[in-house]
Amino acid sequence: KMDSIIFDKTGTLTTGKLKVVEIKNNTNLSEDEFLSVICSLEKNTDHPIAKSIVSYCNEKNVKELDVSDLKVIAGMGIQATYNGEEVFIGKRKYIEEKIGQLELNIENELLTIFISIGNKFAGYVVLEDEISHNAYEIINKLKEKNIDVFMITGDSEVVARKVANKLGINNVLYEVMPNEKSQKVVELQKQGKVVAMVGDGINDAPALASADISFAMGTGTDIAMETSDITLMNGNLSTLLNSINISEQTLKVIKQNLFWAFFYNVIAIPFAAFGYLNPMLAGFTMSFSSVSVVLNSLRLKRYKF
């Protein structure tokens, strides 16, 4: 009965394996010290962007620094104190809330995190995230089934639209805070839609729980898999399509079985009631009814994905 499906972007429609492609240092710090400040904050969060930056810094053998007053703001960024100055790292919106409007015109602001040190703009880091190799194909096949496809993300509209356009997704829910994802699911349900949710992270768990049917990527977090109805163990979106197809096929077989079971009974019972059906023949007919249902069900073993 599912007619709508919401995909979390990072780690689901995209690989979640980000790579640093550009670093802008707008301070008097050396490149290594600038990266050290960033790494020392980002190592304290499990966000895919943070992990990718920390991994990049480790490759550069960047030293970790002592920071204090560390605080993670879910869906926005992270802050701490270093060398007596406040450091903020996160979305552009988060940094602008702290130090005011940034006079920047970044042509490609996809997956860019911004840094301020001592209430001054300090620079930014640009990352890239690859689209999952078969995501476009799977999205098209879902649309062919007349299923409305949505993408949900905490990223800005520019970032979200860029990814959605590559995948052919028209329904984009952007700048959604982690605690708002389940609300978006409920909003669609109130419109009379039967909603599925696909996610992989800790912050997807409430939305997975709220959906009518939920799928977790096997490559994601334990809590997402525990909360979901179905876990795609190989983390491949084609398995999602397979699960939908096998469900549809199973329902068809159930309806066929019900039809034949009732068909035999509707015809045979009146004959038996008026004495026109030999008891041996009635027993054979009843057995044949059961055998036909079993044989029809076994056809599912030959179903090709």
Secondary structure, DSSP 8 states (H G I E B T S, - for coil): ---EEEEEIIIIIB----EEEEEEE-SSS-HHHHHHHHHHHHTT---HHHHHHHHHHHHTT------EEEEEETTTEEEEEETTEEEEEE-HHHHHHHH-------S--TTEEEEEETTEEEEEEEEE--B-TTHHHHHHHHHHTT-EEEEE-SS-HHHHHHHHHHHT--EEE-S--GGGHHHHHHHHHHTT--EEEEE-SGGGHHHHHHSSEEEEETTS-HHHHHHSSEEETT--HHHHHHHHHHHHHHHHHHHHHHHHHHHHHHHHHHHHHTT-S-HHHHHHHHHHHHHHHHHHHHGGGG---
